[in-house]
Amino acid sequence: MTEFTDYDLTLFAQADLGEQAREFLTTDLGKYLAGCAEQQINDCSRELLKVCPTNTDKIQLLQSKAQTASNFLVWINEAIDMGSVAYQQITQTEE
């Protein structure tokens, strides 16, 4: 029977989470939410080009909305990347 260290279990969990994130982006819901986030970023960017430079409240609101959407995409991609790295480490230790 193989004994797994806490580090091994963490790698397994990261690899699994990364695969779940990758699969999520292929689902209808994942595609929809990623598309909504990208659209939100684009809409805010276009609106920022039109807003009066002295309207700081509107500028802050648009920046915040765009950043929230961007964070969603970053977090999903970070989970995928961490999962890929974890999977590579797992396969290297098995060799």
DALINKA-V774326 format. One record per residue. N is the residue number from 1. RES is the residue in one letter. NEAR is the number of other C-alpha atoms within 10 Angstrom. Layout:
N_RES_NEAR ; N_RES_NEAR
This chain:
1_M_3 ; 2_T_4 ; 3_E_6 ; 4_F_9 ; 5_T_9 ; 6_D_9 ; 7_Y_9 ; 8_D_15 ; 9_L_11 ; 10_T_13 ; 11_L_21 ; 12_F_17 ; 13_A_15 ; 14_Q_21 ; 15_A_24 ; 16_D_19 ; 17_L_18 ; 18_G_24 ; 19_E_18 ; 20_Q_15 ; 21_A_20 ; 22_R_19 ; 23_E_12 ; 24_F_14 ; 25_L_16 ; 26_T_11 ; 27_T_11 ; 28_D_10 ; 29_L_11 ; 30_G_16 ; 31_K_13 ; 32_Y_13 ; 33_L_16 ; 34_A_18 ; 35_G_14 ; 36_C_13 ; 37_A_21 ; 38_E_17 ; 39_Q_14 ; 40_Q_19 ; 41_I_20 ; 42_N_13 ; 43_D_14 ; 44_C_20 ; 45_S_14 ; 46_R_12 ; 47_E_14 ; 48_L_17 ; 49_L_10 ; 50_K_9 ; 51_V_13 ; 52_C_11 ; 53_P_10 ; 54_T_8 ; 55_N_9 ; 56_T_11 ; 57_D_9 ; 58_K_15 ; 59_I_18 ; 60_Q_12 ; 61_L_13 ; 62_L_21 ; 63_Q_15 ; 64_S_13 ; 65_K_17 ; 66_A_20 ; 67_Q_16 ; 68_T_15 ; 69_A_19 ; 70_S_16 ; 71_N_13 ; 72_F_15 ; 73_L_16 ; 74_V_12 ; 75_W_12 ; 76_I_19 ; 77_N_16 ; 78_E_14 ; 79_A_20 ; 80_I_22 ; 81_D_18 ; 82_M_18 ; 83_G_24 ; 84_S_20 ; 85_V_15 ; 86_A_21 ; 87_Y_19 ; 88_Q_14 ; 89_Q_15 ; 90_I_15 ; 91_T_9 ; 92_Q_9 ; 93_T_8 ; 94_E_7 ; 95_E_5
